[in-house]
């Protein structure tokens, strides 16, 4: 029986929305160099994140950490120097990185030579596994034939491309460059070059979009035989250009909520018989083609080594955030011993891993069986079963389509329950 249909009314669209209360789990401040010298586990798994905070074009909806300007001429050299600095520490030497992700911004705003320099340094100085996944985030317009060839030579094996929509009208609304035909041509080019793990971003519920547009986007994804795609309901940042066209974003969301659910359900229905499964709340993949190791490592609570201005990561039990300001970032590289990070208590790691499982649409009972808050989590998940958000299969809780739609709300509610229990101790 399905109960309490209105448990959630305001949908959280990003996993960033529920992290505000994590501030209660801060233990204190710790030196980055002290952490790297004191704590290491041999062959510890991890990922590497490289942030390129530049774009040649700002999308009308964008709220990312980026700027519209020519990249600094020494940006690649700065990242290489940071890589070399990290490589000297035993903690890093004893790690094993099996996922690398170039994000931004738009990483391909950097010259081919700069990107190649960074890729070579990572492979030369950091301990990678033989099957390391290397992802490049890019726009269609910044992905030149020369860069494609270089990526092929340097072992890049996964692409995440910001298409957003194939609709030419929609692309104009979202500030995307290039027509549907150009986008399809470039995606086919990658396929011909031997890249089998090509993924794109799809945005739905943007202004003037109709159900036919949604279905057409998904049909093209299927026809192109892509490895996977991310699906994001439009988030209108108050500083984004699109917010000026939509005078009242709150009213826009409210008035278009039923349309948002309709579009989401349509995407799920139109992909379920085509080999796509949810890897996480916003990611549908062909499982044999895209493992998306980077996001898996993040949600498993493993280390993420942050490289580049504005990059954030997690090393052991400390949160690391590189300065976005380029001059400050240079200073951090020059004197790593002066870098202070945020040390988190052990509950942060536990909650992070539990919430990470929900983000990946299923929670393993064995992972919480002997935990201090295991019964609390079990009670919460059992309530969700009665309300149609979750199904129980053997020793796992699986989010239903409804649960995936409201997944960030579920993550937020559970993390707040656990944090509030901690604060009452």
Number of C-alpha atoms within 10 A of each C-alpha: 6 10 12 11 10 8 12 12 11 12 13 19 18 15 17 10 13 18 13 10 13 16 12 14 17 16 15 11 13 17 16 20 17 12 18 17 13 10 12 18 12 12 14 16 19 26 28 23 21 23 25 28 23 22 23 18 18 20 18 21 20 20 15 12 15 19 17 12 12 11 17 12 11 10 19 22 15 21 25 21 18 20 22 17 15 20 18 14 16 16 21 24 17 17 21 20 26 20 24 25 25 24 20 26 25 25 23 26 24 22 16 17 12 18 20 18 15 20 20 13 16 19 13 13 17 20 17 21 14 9 10 18 22 23 25 22 21 23 25 20 16 18 17 13 12 11 18 17 14 16 20 15 10 15 15 20 18 22 21 21 22 19 24 23 27 24 18 15 14 19 19 15 18 22 17 22 18 16 17 15 11 14 19 16 13 16 19 16 14 18 16 10 11 10 18 17 24 24 27 23 17 23 19 24 22 19 15 9 16 13 15 9 18 22 16 14 20 20 15 14 20 17 9 14 17 21 25 28 26 21 18 18 17 19 21 21 16 15 12 17 17 22 16 14 12 14 10 11 17 11 11 13 18 13 11 15 16 11 17 19 15 13 22 20 14 15 20 16 13 15 17 12 9 11 14 20 16 20 22 22 24 22 21 23 23 19 15 10 13 20 16 22 19 24 18 20 20 18 19 19 25 21 23 25 21 24 24 29 27 20 21 19 20 21 23 19 21 23 21 20 19 23 17 17 10 16 10 13 18 19 13 18 21 14 11 15 12 13 17 19 21 19 23 21 15 13 17 22 17 18 20 20 19 24 25 23 22 25 25 23 22 23 25 16 16 11 15 17 13 10 12 10 17 15 13 16 20 16 10 15 22 16 14 21 20 14 19 18 24 24 19 16 10 8 11 15 23 22 27 18 19 15 22 23 21 21 28 23 23 25 24 19 15 21 22 18 15 17 19 13 12 13 9 6 5
